[in-house]
């Protein structure tokens, strides 16, 4: 009870003077408080006599040392060491026991750096020498012992150094390593003064200087220096953090890794406009939390100001960045940072032009893209990067690289990754944030079998396609293996999903890949993400999946996530409520079409219920949020229905469209044998008998090979933005799915994109598009801009266009030699479609 509350409760309202009895009670109250405090202090002192304090004593000593004990050593004469000892000496032997829940993220940081070191080992990095690890501010040595869960510390590292300024904590570390029998060099020294050459044999200090940035030559040569430097909750406790961070580049080898985990508070506004941070997902901390946590930690001399992290990101190139919250203790914000030397230096040579060659070669593969000249960059820098550039066009990534280099900033994070297939994008732009960190499609609806038959993709082709869930991208790579694929999606999360699938193929055995994407459930996903998948992913994708790791460990699984989950969950819930689960299971296991058609009427009564469609399915909200059908595409469906039956009822149009989709599928395809699209919707997973080709064991053997994805570039942007950056006449095929249905006839988007496609495609190059309309309005736009158009599939009532049968028509638009000479007879066009009244797979029977 607070004193003010005590007085208000014991003194009568009309009395100004407390009585003798009230004073006696108050004195007794104060005595009790004093005795409790004395007992607490005595308990603390007594607990110090025990080697292994009890749980209560442990946390009591932590509380006393952190919040009650007066601190000393803040003066200029005594220095930082005295200040640290004042704080840590009273709790050194209980430090590890009390920090397990407070200092979250340490194991994750160690797991991430260990995964990257393993990746380098697999590439032959440690054939000549074993790596060296320096742990700055390592205190009790907890991190070094914890690393044993990921790497065999005594055999993997040639030498491990623990650098700290607190003798009390280092004494605990000595006992730890004596117990383990490990040879760890313990250094009680200011991190600013630590020099590795004082402990290691002198090595050459000749730096490899990039022609793109001579100021980035403050690091060691390719084979000297530490290979790993870590800082675990120590950066926030170093007053002069600038000089410590400035000293690390000279301590680190040219391709060494920096791993940091620490507290932070920061607003998203503080990082706006930065192109090198590796992502801003979950970084923003609200103003009230920024004020509270900064004030709270300031009591213990822990600095949470954003400048510490800002300078860390400025000083190093970003490999991975993760923003998390410790919700067990009130949502304390903390971050994990993995970085490397920000200058691009080859790990196998000392060529001074390596950085320039690397950026230019990467740019040439991004899309054969046009170069947008940055404004106000230095003339000498411009000459340096342009001196050997041919006449091809430049990419956004190249543009950003030039601007950063001319401003003495690190390059975008993509340049430092182990692979550069994910092209730079600004994740703070509204066009990306509009998706609210959610993908729409967990699997791809378009049938790739049709794409192969219509396009006949060859090994020397350059293909542009929409990413969606990435299934068809992987199918193209497996079955055709074109020279280049440009996967494009405006939704960053769809590309995160594709990156995850690629990383799984590159690092996991087939059984685990199948669990993730065949069954959609993998309980050990988070561990696999940190220790296996992370080196193959961009910073943004890695952080996204760390935040959403529960998807694969939940009972729902992958295929009940994304925007399309609403339709799938609604359908499966209705089956369960109406007792149709056994019928659904029987349909998935049906061996013949006749058996399947006997079961279908019972399921059809639910799926195609008019009441359900009028109340839910036919609404605009459900069409967009659950089925991914935008208003413009929905209008096309309604207009086609009106032309056929002279009716303006929108609910009737949507109902008829779904009937014409599902009934022919059941009649023409065996769901459990060859139609994995609907099998997945019905049971939430694929089967070993029915699944996409990319999930076969044979596909895994091919796609897990080194270099299997070297020809893939992943763009997070509008189709138009990517197409217009492709060099003229270089694109073989463009698979744009139904994306043009999203355009309005009143806008200029369609004509702009068609003209860009005409410019980028080779003569005879094809655009494959699908549409919810039988005769989409934009086919005329193609014809007016140098394309020959042909409808290669049309879905009429009772017909099945492909295994999905979701679209009313499919079209091939072929680039003519001359926009003014559209001669259909002279073009190599697909054969005419089958009759629209055919009840077979009309698209699949077209000659190649």
N, C-alpha and C positions, 0 to 999 in steps of 0.2 A: 504494500500500500504506500503510495506517495505521501509525503508529509502534508502537502496541501489538502489531499483527500482526507488524511487523518484529522486535521483540524476542523474541516468542514463537517465531519461526521460526529465529532465529540463536543464541539462548542455549540451551544444553542444559538439559534439565529438572532435572538434578541439580547444576547449577552456579549459584551465586548471584552471581558476578562475571563481567561480560563480558570477553572476551579483547581483546588489542590489535588483532587483526584485525577483530573485531566493531565496535570503536570506530571504526576507520578506515573501515569500510563505512558506518557511521552518519554520519560527518562528510561523506563523499563524497555521501551521499544528501541531506544538508542543503544542500550547495553546489549540487547540481543544481537543487534547488527554488529557491534564491536566484537563480541565474542565469536560470532560466525566468521568475521574477517580474520580474527586471530587463529581460529582453528584451521581456516583455509591456508593461511601462510605457514602454520606449523606443519600441516599435511604436505605442503609443497616441499618444505625443507626436508622433512623425513623421507619423502619419496626419492630424494636424490641419493640416498644411501643404497638403494636397490639397483642391481645391475639391469634387471629387466622389469621396469615399473609395471604396475597393474594398469588395466585399461582406464580406470577412473583417474589414477594418478597421472597417467600419460597426458590425457586431455586437460587435466587441471594445470599441469605445468605449461602446456601450450597456451592455455588461456591467460595464465599469469604472465608469461614472458611476452605475449603479444599485446595484451590490453591493460595490464595493471602495473607491471614492473617499470619503474622510471628508466629511461634510456639515457646513456651518456655517450661521449666520444664524438659529438657533432662538431667540435671545434676544429679550426684549421691546423692546430698543432698536433692533435691526436690522430687525425686523418680517418680515412674510410675503414681501415682495419679495426680500429677501436670501436667505431660505430657498429660494425658487423658483429664483433665479439659481444658488445653490450646486448645485442638482440639475440644472438644464437647460443652463447655459452650456457645459458640457463636451460636450454632445451635441446642441445646438440644430440644427446643420446636417445631422444624421443622424436627427433625430427622426421624420420621416415614414417614412423607409425602415425603421425598426425597429418602428414601431407598427402596421403593416398587419395583422399577424396577432394582435397582442396586443389591440388595441382594436377588437374585432369589434362589429358592429351599427350602426356610424356611418352606413353607406350605407343600411341599412334604415330608420333613424330619419329620415334626410333624404328618402327615398322616400315614407315615410308622411306626413310633414308637407307635402311637395310635392303629394301626391295630395289632401290636404284643402284646400290652397290652390287647386288647380285646380278642385276642386268648388265652392268659393266663387266663383271667377272665372266658372264656368259659370252661377252663380246671379246674376251681375251685381254682385258685391261690389266690383270694382275699376273700375267705370265712371267714378267721379269722381276717384279717386286710385290710384296704384300703391302696393303694400304696402311697408312698411319692415321690415327684418330686423336684429336685434341678436344677434350670436353672442358669448355670455359665456364667457370662458375659451377662446377660439378658437385661441390660440397661433399656430401657423404659417400659419393660414388654410386648412388642408386641407379643412375642411368646406365652406367657401364655394366652393372650386374643384370639390369633389366634387358639389355641388348642381347643377352644370351638366349632369350626366347626366339630371336630371329637369326642370329649368326653365332657361330662358335667363336667367341671373342678371342681366346688364347691362340687359336690357329688361324683365324681369318686375318687378324691385324698383326702387322710386324711390331707395332708399338702403340701403346695407348698412354696418353698424357691427361692427367686430371689437374687443372689449374684453378685455384681458388685462393681467396685472401683470408679465409677464416680458419685459424689453427684448430679450433674446437671441432668444426665439421670435418676437417681433414684427418683428425685423429680417429674419428668414426670410420672414415674411408680406409685408413691403414688397417684397422682391425678387420674390416670387411674383406680386404684383399688378402690379408694373412690367412683368414679362414678359407677363402676360395683357392688360395695358392696361385694367384695370378700375378704376373709381373707388370704392374701398372706404375708408371712414373708419377708420383704425387708432388706437385709443385705449389708451394705456398708463395704466391707472387701476384702482383698486380697484373691483370690481363694485358694492360697497355705495354708492359715491359717484357712480356714473354716473347722469346725468340726461339724458334724451333732449332735453328742452327747451333744454338748453344748446347743442345742435347744430341743432335744428329750430326753425322759427318757432313762437312760443308759440301754444298752442291752448287752447280752452276746457277747463276741468277740471271742469265740472259733471257729476257722476256721476248715473246713473239708478239710483235706489234702489228695490229691490224691497220691496213691502209685506210679503213673507214673510220678509225677513231684512235688517233695516236695518244690521246689522254688516257686510254685504257691499257696502259702498259705497266701497271703497278703490281702485277702478280708474278708468281714464279714461273719458271720454264715448265715444259710439258711433264718432266719427270721429277720435279722437286716440290717440296712442301707437303703439307698435310692433305690427305685425300678426303677427310671428313672433319669438320669443325661443328660442334653442337653447343647450344646455349639453352638450357632448360630453366625457365623462370629466373634467369639471372640478368638479362638485359634491362628489365624494369627496375633492378636494384643497383645499377651502376650509374652514379651521378654523371660522370664524363663519358657518356655512351658513344659520342661522336668519335672520339679518339680510339676507342676499342673497336668499333666497326671499321674505322679507317685502317687499323692494323691487320685485320683479318685477310684482306686480299694478298698481302705480302706473305702471310702465313700459309695460305691455301695454294695447292697446286693448280695448274691452269684449268684442269677439268674436275677439280675437287667440288665437294658438295657442302653447303652450309645448312644446318638444320636448327630451327629455333621454334620454341613454344613458349608463350608468355601471355599475360593478361593484356588487355587493351580496352580502350573506349574510343569510338570514332563515329563521326557522322558521314553519311554517304556523300554529302556536299564537299567534304574535305578531299575526296579523291576524284571528283568529277574532272573529266578531261584527261586523266592519266591513261595511257595506253599500255602500260607495262606491269600492271599489278597482278595479272593472272586471274582476274575475276573479282566481282564485288558481291557475289551471292552471300547473303546473311551477314554482311559486314556492318550494316548500319545499326547503331545503338541509339535509342531514343535519348532526348536531352536530359530527362529526369534521371535516367540510369547513368548517363555520362557524369552528371554532377555527383550522384550518390557514390558510385564506385570509386571515382577519383578521390573524393574526400575520405572515404572509408580506408582505402589503401595508403593514402598519404600519411596516416597515423603511424604506419610501420615503415615509412620511407620507401614505399613502392610507388614508382612513377608510372602512371597510366596514360600520360599525354600521348597524343597521336604522333608526335614528331619522332618518337623512337622507332615506331614501325615504318613511318614514312622514309626515314633515312636508311633503314635496313633494305627497303625495297629499291631505293635509289642506288644503293651501293652495290647491289648484286642483281644478276638476271634471275627472274622468277621461274622455278621449275614447278612448284606446287604451292598453293596457298589455301588455307582452310580456316573458316570462321565458325566457331562453335560457342555453346553456352554450357556452363556447369549448373544444371538445373537442380542438382542435389543441394546446392548452397545458394539458392536465390537467383540463379541465372547469371553467374559471373561470366562476362565475355572473355574468351581467350582465342588465340589464333595459332596456327601451325604454318611455318614458312620453310620451304625448301628452295635454296638458291644455288647459284654457281657464279663463277667469274663473269662479269657482264660483257667483257670483250670476247668475241668469237675467235677462239684459238684452237687449232687442230690438236687432237690428243696424240696424233701419230706423226706430226711433223712441225716444222717451224716456218712454213711459208708465210711471208709478210702479207701476201694478198689473199690469204685463206678466207677472211671474213667477207671480203668483197665477192670472191668467187662463190662462196656459199650462198649469200643473199641473192646473187644474180641467177644462179642455177635453180634455186628454190622458186624464184619469181617466174622463171621460164616454164616451170611445171604447174604453177598455180591455176592457170587458165589460159596461158598465152595472152596475158591480160594487158590492157592499155595502161599507160603511166600517166597519172595526174600530178602534174608538177606542183610541189608544195610551195607555198608563198613564203617569201622572206627568209629562205635558208641560205647559208653561206655559200658564196660562189665557189670557193675552193673545195668544199665538201661536195657540191654538185658535180664539179669536174672529176672528183675522185671516183664517184659512183657511176658516172656516165661515160667515162673515157673508153670503155670497151663494150658498150651496150649496142647490140644490133638494132635494127629498126622495128623490132617487135614491140607490142604494147605492154604496159606495166600493170601490176596488180595493186590492190589496196594495201596489201601487206608490205609491198616494196615502198609504196608511198609513205606509210607509217614509219618504216625503218629509216628512210632518209631524214624525215623530220626529227625523229628521236636522236639519231646520230649527230645531226647538225645542232641539236640542243644539248648535247652531252648527257643524254638520258639512256637508260637501258633499252634494249630492243623489246618489242612485244614478246610476251611469254612464249608464243609458238616457236620462236627461233631457238629457244634453249631446250626444247623437248627432245626426247630420244627419236621422235619422228615428227615431221612437219606436215602431216596430212590435214590437220584441222587449221583452216585459214583464219587469220586474225579477224576479230569482230569486236565491236564495242557493246558489251552486255548491258550497259546502262541506258541505251537508247530505248525510247518508248516502243518502237516497233518490235523490240525483243521482250521487253518487260510486260507487254500486254497479255502474254500467255501465263503469267502468274506462276512461273516455275513448274509448269505441268505440260507434258506432251499430250496430244490428242489421241494418237494411235499407238497402241502397244504392239500391233502387228499390221502388216500391209495388206490392203484389200485387193490390189490389182494382181491379176494372174500373170506371172512371168512366163509361163509356157507360151502364151499368145505373143508376148513381146519377142521371144526368140524366133518364132515362126514368121512373124511379119518383118522383122528387121534383119534377121540373119547376121547378128553381131559377129565381127571377126576380130582377130587378135591385133590388127593394126588400126582399129577404129578408136575414135574419141567420142565418148557418149556423155551426154548431160541428162540427168534425171532428177526427179524430186525424191528427197530422202525418205519421207514418211517414217516408217519404223525401221528402215534399212534392210528389210528382207530381200527385196528385189535387187538392191545394190549387191548384196552378197551372192545372190543367184547369178547375176551377170558375171561377177568375178569368177565364180566356180565353173559355170558352164561355158562361158565364152572367153573370158580373160582378155578383154580389150586393153589396148595400150594405156588408155586413160579413161577414168570415170570421174565426172564432176557431179557430186551429190549435193543438192541445194535444198535448203529449207529455211524459212524465215524464223521458225520456232527453234530456239537453241536447244530445247529439251529433246526434240526429235533427233538432232545430231548427237546429243549426249548418249541417247540409246544406241545409235549406230556405233559410236566409239566404244561403248561397253561391249557390244557384240564382237567387234574387231579385237579388242584386248583379250577377250575370253578365248578366241581362236588362237591368238598368239602366245598365250601363257598357260592355259588349262588343258587337261586331258579331255578326251571326248565325253567321258561319263559326266564330268562336271559341267561341260557346255550343255549337254542334254538336260541336266537338272535345271539349269538356269533358263534355257529358252525352249526346251521341249516340254518340261513340266511346269516351268514358271516359278519354281520354288527351290531355294538353295540355302539352308539354314546357316551354313558357314560362309555366306556371301561377304560379310564385312571383313572377316579375316582374309579372305581371298583377295578382296579389293585392295587392301593395304599391302599385303605381302607379295601378290602376284600381278594383279591387273594394273596398278597405279603407274608403273614405268611406261606403259604403252598408251597412256591417256593424257589429254590436255589437262591443264590446271582446272579449267571450268568444269569439265566433265567429271573429273575425279572428285571435286568438291560436291557436285550435284549428287553423285551416287553415295558419297559418305553420308549426306543428309537424308537420303532416301533408301538407306540400306535395309530398312525394315520391310520393304516391298517383297524381298525374296525370302524373308524369314516368317512372314505372316501367313495365315491360313488362306488368305485370298490369292496371293501370288501375283506375278507380273501381269497376267492377262485380265485381271480385274482392276487395273489402274488406267490412268489417262482419261481424257474426256469421254472416250467411247465406252467407258466402264458403265455409264448410267444405263445404256440400252442393254448391255449384257447382264448386269445385275438385276435389272427389272425383269428380264425374260426368265432368268434362272430362279428368281424368287417366286414368280408366278407358277412355274413348273412345280416348285416345292409345295406351295400353298394348295395347289389344286391336285396334288397327288400324281403328277405326271413324271416324276423323276425316273421311275422304272421304264416308262415308255421312251424317254429320251435316251436312257442307257441302251435300250434295245435297238433304237434307231442307229445309234453310233456303232453298234456291233452287227448290224444287218449285213448279210453276205450277198444278197441279191437286190436288184431294184424292186422286184415284186414284193419282197419282204419289207423293204423300206416304205413302199407306197401303202402297204396295209397299215403300218403304224402311223403314218403322216396325218391322217384325218383327225386323230385324237389330239395331236399337238397343234395342228392347224387351227382348231377351234379356239385356242388360246392366243396364239401368235397373231392370227388374222381376225381377231374379234373386232367387230365394228365399234363396239363401245370403248374398247381400249384405244383404238386409233383416234376416235373422235375426241376423247378426253385427254390423251397423252401424246401419242405418236404424231398426230397431225399438227401439233402446236409448233410455232416457230422456235420456241425455247428448246424443245426436245430435239428438233431437227438440227439445230446448231450445236447445242451443248453435248448431246449424246451421239448424234450420227455425223457431226462435222459437216452438215449441209448448210452453206451460207444462204442468205436471203435471195441473192441473184440466181443461184442454182435451183432453189425451191420454186422461184417464179417460172423457170424453164419447164419444170415438171407440170406445173399448173397449166401453162399455156399449151403444152402438148396434149394434155387431157381435154382441154377446152376445144381444141381443134378436132379431136376425134369424136367426142360425145356431145359437144355443144353445151357444156355445163361449166358454171363458174364456182362450183363447190370445191374449195381447197382441200377439205378433209377427204372428200371422195377421190380427188386426184392423188393424194399421197397414199391412200389405201389401195387404189388400183395399181399404183407403181410398185408397192411392196408385194402385192399378189403376183404381179407379172415377174417379180424378181424370184420369189421363193418357190412357187408351184413348179416352174420348169426345172429348177435345180433339183428338186426331189425326183422328178420324172427322169432326168437325164444323167445325173451324177450320183455315184454311190458315196455317201458322206463319209462313212467309216473307212473307205478304201482309197479314195482319190480326191476328196474335197476337204482338204485340211482347213480351209477357211471357216466353214460352218461346223466342222468337228470341234474346232477350238471354241467357238461361241457356245456350243451346246454343253461341253464338258469341262471347259476351262484349261485344257492342256492338249497337246498333240499326243499321238500314239506312235509307237515304233513302226506301225504299219502305214500310217498316214501322217505326213509332215512335210514341210518345205524341203526342197532338195538341199539347201545349204546346211540343214541339220542332219544330213546323213554322215555316216562314218567316213565314207569316201571323200565327201566335201571337207571334212575336218582334216584329213590327211593332206589335202591340197592347200587349204587356207591356213594351216598352221606352219607351212614352210616359210623360211626366211625370204622376205621380199614379196610375199603374196599380195600385200596391200600397197606396194610402192607406187602403183599407178593411180591410187585413189586420192582425190582432194575433196574435202568436206567444206562447203561454203554455208555460212549462216547469214543469209541475205535474201532479198527478193530475187526471183528468177531473172527479172529484167536487169538488175544490177550486175548479175554474173554474166549473163549472155552478152551484154554490151562490152564486156571486158575481154572477151575471147577474140583472138586475132582472126581477121576475116578469112573465110574459106578453110577453116581447120576442123570444124565440128562435123562428125559423121552422122550422128543421130541425136535427137532430143526427145526424151520421153517425159512429157509434161503432165501426165495423168489427166485429172479433170480440173486443173488449176485455172484454165481460161473460162470455166463456168463461173468463176468468182467475179469476173469483170462485168461491168454494166455497159450496155450498148451506148449509153450517153457519154461515157468517159473515153479518153484517148489511150487508155492503158493497153487495150488489145492491139491497136494498130502500131503502137510503139514497140511492143514485144514482138509482133510478127516481123516488123522491119529489122529488128535486132537479130532475130533468128535467121532471116534471109542473108544478112551480112555475115553471120558466123558460120553458117553451114557451107559445106562443099556443094558444088553442083551435083545434083542427084541425091543430096543428103535428105533424110526423112525426119519429119516430126510426127510422133505417134501421140495421139490425144484421145481421151475418152470423155464422154459427155452424158449428162442426164437428159439431154434433148436429142430427139431423132435427127433434127436438122438445126444444129446450133448456129446462131446468127453470125458468129465470127469466122465460119468457113469462107464466107464471102470476102472477109478481110484478107485471108490468106490468098485467095484467088486474085485479088486486086494488087497484091504485092509480090508476084513472081512465083507462086506455088501452084502446083497441080494438086487438087484435093480429090480424095476418093473415100467414100464410106466403105470400110472393110468389114463392118458388122452392124447389124440393126436388130434390135430386140423388139419383136412384136408379141402380142399376147400368145402364150404357149410356146414361145421359142426361147432358146438358151444361148446367149452370146458367148459365154465362157463359163468356167467353174464358179465364178462369183456371181455373174449375171446382175451386177449392181447398176450398170450403166445402160442407157438406152441405145447408145451407138459408139462406135470407135472409128477413127479416121486416120488415114495416112496423108500427110501433106508433103509433097516432094518438091524440092527446089528446082526450078527450071533454069536452063542455061542463060536465058535472057528474060527479064520480067515482062518485056513487051511481046514475047513470042511464046505464048503458052500453048504448045502443041502436044496434046495428050498422047497422040499416037506414037510420037518419037521418044517418049519417056519410058524408063524401066519401072513401070508401076506394078503393084501387086495384082494378081489375077482378080477378076470380078468376084464379088461376094456370092455366096450361095443364096438361094431364094430366101426371102425373109420369112417364108412359112415353114422353113426347115426346122425340125425339132431337135437337131443335133448341134454340136459345138461349131457354129458357123465360122468363127474366127480361126479355130484350130485346123480347119480343112483347107485353108487358103494355101496355095502353093508357095514355097519359099521364094 
